[in-house]
Amino acid sequence: MVGSRPGAVALDRSAFYPEGGGQPGDRGWLRAAGQAWPVQDTHIDKGTGLVWHELVEGATLPAGTAVHGEIDALLRFRHMARHSAEHLLAQALYRVNPAFEVAAVALRRPDCTLDLRGLPGPADLQAAEALLRETLVARPLRLRTQVVPHTDLPHFQLRRSTPRTGAVRLVIFGDDSGTFDVSACGGLHVMDAAQVLPVIILGSERIRAGLTRVTFRAGPEAAEYLSGLYSQAAQLAQSLSTGVEALPERLAALQAAQVAQAARTVTLETALAEALVRAAPAHPLQAAGQTLTWRAVQLPDPALLPAALSDVPPGEVRAALAGTRCGVGTSALDAGAWLRATLQRTGGKGGGKGTLAQGVTPQPERFFAAAQESLLDLQLQG
């Protein structure tokens, strides 16, 4: 051990991979004299070149302590699968369209991301996913690394240019028939490209002008995700008394039934609202030299408000209340102005324009009287 501070130690030699190139640092344990200290993360100090091993908060080791490191091998394999899948998927996307260049990557979580130029669409992503799957099944792509001077880079078909100078490490996936991908990279990778399977694209989104973020999973993390989805689909299928394969048809039938039921509900709500409006007493209201018809409609459900307040005939003014939800409808004046004036008297908020306005009031018992008072004021002002 050549460096120590609360919660971290630096070693003169370490097999732990420090975070870099989008790939997370290794985790594991440092052991000495029967004790073990979990390593939470590993990163490199670019200024000193020291590799720091982050321990649990507050943990300390005396300077000069000799420790034995043990890497979490399963976690490292997941990290390698993510990283190799990123290289291979990026190459597949590039082969679908060379405009799909990688601008940035993020591999710290199971849901990894590629930020791409060229605006790939859903069909492009499906094509790249299929191309990669078919390639890895058909070709035994193996990992090969090679360190070359940067002056030799033009001799290699790098998918992505690199600004590195001096000695550059190349990560090459290929077989006897040729290379599939060549990238400048200092990270860790699987030896056999098929170990990244399955690679699944979860979705994409435009994050800013010219860039599309593609989210994917690979290797055991993708397999776990698909297994979980299948388990959920099986439970759903069982609850619907069907098989997983028949779920699309079953859900389509349910959706069609839901649409039909929603249409019937709208029809019934409209009929009920119209019946309640007809049952509400109509009173003449004198205002500004004209006679209007006034109706106060009490409703059992706020969902009936739009139907009760729509298509109000000329010369009629209508107020409706359902609990604390309220509204007005008229073709004789601005409904929004009428409702706002009413809510100034009873509190609450709401609005609208033209012939219909809706809102909510904390004083529903005063709403109808306030609506009539506001209507008289507005008519007199007019």
Protein Blocks (a to p, Z undefined) as FASTA:
>chain_A
ZZdcehiacdfbdcbdcdeehiacddddddeehiacddfbdcddfknopacddddehiac
dehiacdddddfklmmmmmmmmmmmmmmmmmmmmmpmklccfbdcfkbmbdcdddehiia
fklmmmmmmmmmmmmmmpccddddddddfklmmmpccfbdcfbehjddddddddfkbcfb
dcddfbdcdfblklmpccddfbdcdfbghiacddddehjllmmmmmmmmmmmmmmmmmno
pafklmmmmmmmmmmmmmmmmmmmmmmmmmmmmmmmmmpccddddeehiacdddddddfb
fklmmmmmgoiaehiacdddehjbccdddfkbcfklmmmmmmmmngpadddehjbccddd
fblmlmmmmmmmmmmmmmmmZZ
